[in-house]
């Protein structure tokens, strides 16, 4: 969105201020539909750092993801930080267990509240 949707920005700001990770969204960005839970930026950075820290090859990158101080978070938010996120492809999501995605709000062309999932039945 060249003009980010104000409601989506407000939802991201509320997640940030409430430090909640219970709001699920599905977004459409160029080339992908991504679904997952919104996370406050500090929590997202911390989880990415934890994953990198466990890898012998990627451990040096973990320091780049030290959570920024709360006052460093841009207001209004410029990105969504999703965890347990999946790229929806056909009738399944990738990765199956979910991943960590950072998405520029300006790149989102459509969105919906809720986590889209598929069932086998």
Phi, psi and omega per residue, in radians:
X1 nan 2.090 3.078
X2 -1.175 -0.471 3.038
X3 -2.040 1.611 -3.039
X4 -0.937 2.459 3.125
X5 -1.093 2.091 -3.097
X6 -1.035 -0.628 3.137
X7 -1.157 -0.719 3.104
X8 -1.128 -0.709 3.083
X9 -1.085 -0.738 3.121
X10 -1.118 -0.682 3.102
X11 -1.110 -0.796 3.126
X12 -1.076 -0.708 3.127
X13 -1.143 -0.662 3.126
X14 -1.175 -0.734 3.085
X15 -1.021 -0.747 -3.133
X16 -1.135 -0.790 -3.073
X17 -1.296 -0.548 -3.133
X18 -1.543 -0.179 -3.076
X19 0.934 0.774 -3.106
X20 -1.866 2.563 3.053
X21 -2.208 0.588 -3.096
X22 -1.759 -0.182 -3.114
X23 -1.488 2.093 3.098
X24 -1.734 2.502 3.082
X25 -2.428 2.767 2.997
X26 -2.179 2.262 -3.092
X27 -2.184 2.658 3.046
X28 -1.940 2.133 3.074
X29 -2.185 2.877 -3.134
X30 -0.922 2.052 3.068
X31 1.514 -0.014 -3.073
X32 -2.749 2.675 2.918
X33 -2.021 2.178 -3.067
X34 -2.151 2.365 -3.141
X35 -2.245 2.478 3.128
X36 3.037 -3.020 -3.133
X37 -1.702 2.372 3.039
X38 -1.242 2.488 3.104
X39 -2.291 2.564 2.994
X40 -1.055 2.553 -3.039
X41 -0.993 -0.724 -3.116
X42 -1.118 -0.699 3.106
X43 -1.143 -0.744 3.139
X44 -1.068 -0.847 -3.137
X45 -1.057 -0.731 -3.139
X46 -1.072 -0.752 -3.134
X47 -1.182 -0.688 3.084
X48 -1.105 -0.762 3.117
X49 -1.051 -0.714 3.129
X50 -1.063 -0.749 3.140
X51 -1.134 -0.791 -3.135
X52 -1.131 -0.642 -3.110
X53 -1.080 -0.494 -3.105
X54 -1.443 -0.105 -3.116
X55 -1.762 2.224 3.099
X56 -1.061 -0.636 -3.081
X57 -1.447 -0.504 -3.049
X58 -1.836 -0.076 -3.084
X59 -0.871 -0.722 -3.124
X60 -1.042 -0.444 -3.125
X61 -1.364 -0.292 -3.096
X62 -1.008 -0.624 -3.124
X63 -1.085 -0.499 3.116
X64 -1.167 -0.350 -3.081
X65 -1.828 0.384 3.019
X66 -1.061 2.280 -3.084
X67 -0.977 2.352 3.111
X68 -1.240 2.713 3.057
X69 -1.098 2.601 -3.073
X70 -0.909 -0.634 -3.113
X71 -1.231 -0.218 3.138
X72 -1.435 -0.282 -3.140
X73 -1.165 2.239 -3.114
X74 -1.167 2.493 3.076
X75 -2.255 2.108 0.019
X76 -1.270 2.789 -3.133
X77 -1.017 2.532 3.115
X78 -1.884 -0.262 -3.103
X79 -2.370 2.643 2.929
X80 -1.687 2.457 3.085
X81 -2.036 1.966 -3.075
X82 -1.912 2.441 2.966
X83 -2.194 2.879 -2.983
X84 0.904 0.629 -3.056
X85 -1.655 2.609 3.123
X86 -2.373 2.493 2.966
X87 -1.476 2.174 -3.119
X88 -1.455 2.177 -3.112
X89 -2.363 1.959 -3.124
X90 1.047 -2.159 -3.104
X91 -1.836 0.417 3.071
X92 -2.603 2.876 3.128
X93 -1.910 2.521 3.135
X94 -2.049 2.374 -0.274
X95 -1.261 2.793 -3.074
X96 -1.015 -0.672 -3.095
X97 -1.503 -0.134 -3.123
X98 1.625 2.715 -3.117
X99 -2.412 -2.987 -3.130
X100 -1.947 2.128 -3.126
X101 -2.236 2.448 3.041
X102 -2.054 2.119 -3.010
X103 -2.196 2.224 3.073
X104 -1.185 2.206 3.137
X105 -1.023 -0.588 -3.135
X106 -1.113 -0.363 -3.126
X107 -1.559 -0.097 -3.076
X108 -1.480 2.149 -3.123
X109 -1.711 -0.359 3.107
X110 -2.762 2.722 -3.138
X111 -2.760 2.824 3.127
X112 -2.570 2.539 3.031
X113 -1.302 2.369 3.109
X114 1.997 2.704 -3.128
X115 -1.735 2.023 3.118
X116 -1.376 2.351 3.087
X117 -2.517 2.845 -3.122
X118 -1.976 2.667 3.067
X119 -2.071 2.772 -3.138
X120 -1.387 -0.217 -3.012
X121 -1.834 nan nan
